[in-house]
Amino acid sequence: MQIIDSRYSLREGHRPSDCTVAFRRWVSRFIPGLKFTQTTEHDVMYGAHLHDVMEIIWVLSGCTRLICRDRSYRMNCGDAVIIAPNEIHAGGSYESSSFSFAALHIPRIVLEMLFGYHYARQCMAPVQLLDRKIAEILYRDLIGGLLDTLSLADQLTCLDDGLGRLFRARHSLAFPAVPLTSCHPAVSRAKSIINDTFTEPIDFCGLALEVHLHQRYLISLFKAMTGIPPHQYQIALRVDLARKLLDDKLPLSNVASSAGFADQSHFNRHFKRIYNLTPGVFREQTLPM
């Protein structure tokens, strides 16, 4: 991975694409939120989004762009990164080239149970680059093992063995790709409030008063710390929840209302802005592994 541009806007990272991408997905029957996804080759640019789990992404073919906190990175085939929970990021095709990737989503509760403070220390960085050799071994052993597991104990053992070297090594096998920055207490508090209430309407003027800042200053500070303003952060949380609810085969109108969107049209617009697919097409293109 290499920095190709600093101060790169998350909103600039998105562009329309006519390329349809299919997702093959494995979902744990025992651990909610534990998922592995592998894509077909495509040239989509994904808009600013987040996941409430830790995400490990491997580039399987082609060349991609990753955008996080106003920095843009070029990732080549064989590169892999760890993205911290609820970290806003965007990316996809680099200079309109095709690529494919695989991603593993690991719930925080599992990581905290298995690795304790080691996990907390490692996940301070928004994005961490994996050593290429370790990334290859991790993909082979961790993904190959998980897909063959038949019990909760097997899955926990596989995660413990596969990720243990990352979180227990004396010398870290992953290093920060995005510099560590301390988060302003008001922004941390605002994020916490939004995290707890994002499916409901939020009075952002009232939110600013609650964290003892002027609304304009809070918006400016929040964007400087996360890459997007508070309202877009709320939308990103809603889209992430809706994406998970799509797996439950609920009617799209129910998904929209459960995630806090005003209606299905509102949901479709924000979902497509990020994934270049409507929720219905996204569901159709997501196949079991």
VENTA-V980051 format. One record per residue. RES is the residue in one small letter. OMEGA is omega as a letter, one per 20 degrees, with the letter a starting at -180 (none if undefined). Layout:
BEGIN
RES_OMEGA + RES_OMEGA
END
This chain:
BEGIN
m_r + q_r + i_r + i_r + d_r + s_a + r_r + y_a + s_r + l_a + r_r + e_a + g_a + h_r + r_r + p_r + s_r + d_a + c_r + t_a + v_r + a_a + f_r + r_a + r_r + w_a + v_r + s_r + r_a + f_a + i_r + p_r + g_r + l_a + k_r + f_a + t_r + q_a + t_r + t_r + e_a + h_a + d_a + v_r + m_a + y_r + g_a + a_a + h_r + l_r + h_a + d_r + v_r + m_a + e_r + i_a + i_r + w_r + v_a + l_r + s_r + g_a + c_a + t_r + r_r + l_a + i_r + c_r + r_r + d_r + r_r + s_a + y_r + r_r + m_a + n_r + c_a + g_r + d_r + a_r + v_r + i_r + i_a + a_r + p_r + n_r + e_a + i_r + h_r + a_r + g_a + g_a + s_r + y_a + e_r + s_r + s_r + s_r + f_r + s_a + f_r + a_a + a_r + l_r + h_a + i_a + p_a + r_a + i_r + v_a + l_a + e_r + m_a + l_a + f_r + g_a + y_r + h_r + y_a + a_a + r_a + q_a + c_r + m_a + a_r + p_a + v_r + q_r + l_r + l_r + d_a + r_a + k_r + i_r + a_r + e_r + i_a + l_r + y_a + r_a + d_a + l_a + i_r + g_r + g_a + l_a + l_r + d_a + t_a + l_a + s_r + l_a + a_r + d_a + q_r + l_r + t_r + c_r + l_r + d_a + d_a + g_a + l_a + g_a + r_r + l_a + f_a + r_a + a_r + r_r + h_a + s_r + l_r + a_a + f_a + p_r + a_r + v_a + p_r + l_r + t_r + s_a + c_r + h_a + p_r + a_r + v_r + s_r + r_r + a_r + k_r + s_r + i_r + i_r + n_a + d_a + t_a + f_r + t_r + e_r + p_a + i_r + d_a + f_r + c_r + g_r + l_r + a_r + l_a + e_r + v_r + h_r + l_r + h_a + q_a + r_a + y_r + l_a + i_a + s_a + l_r + f_a + k_r + a_a + m_a + t_a + g_r + i_r + p_a + p_a + h_r + q_r + y_r + q_r + i_r + a_r + l_r + r_r + v_r + d_r + l_a + a_r + r_r + k_a + l_r + l_r + d_a + d_r + k_r + l_r + p_a + l_r + s_r + n_r + v_a + a_a + s_a + s_a + a_r + g_r + f_a + a_r + d_a + q_r + s_r + h_r + f_a + n_a + r_a + h_r + f_a + k_r + r_a + i_a + y_a + n_r + l_r + t_r + p_a + g_r + v_r + f_r + r_a + e_a + q_r + t_a + l_r + p_r + m_none
END
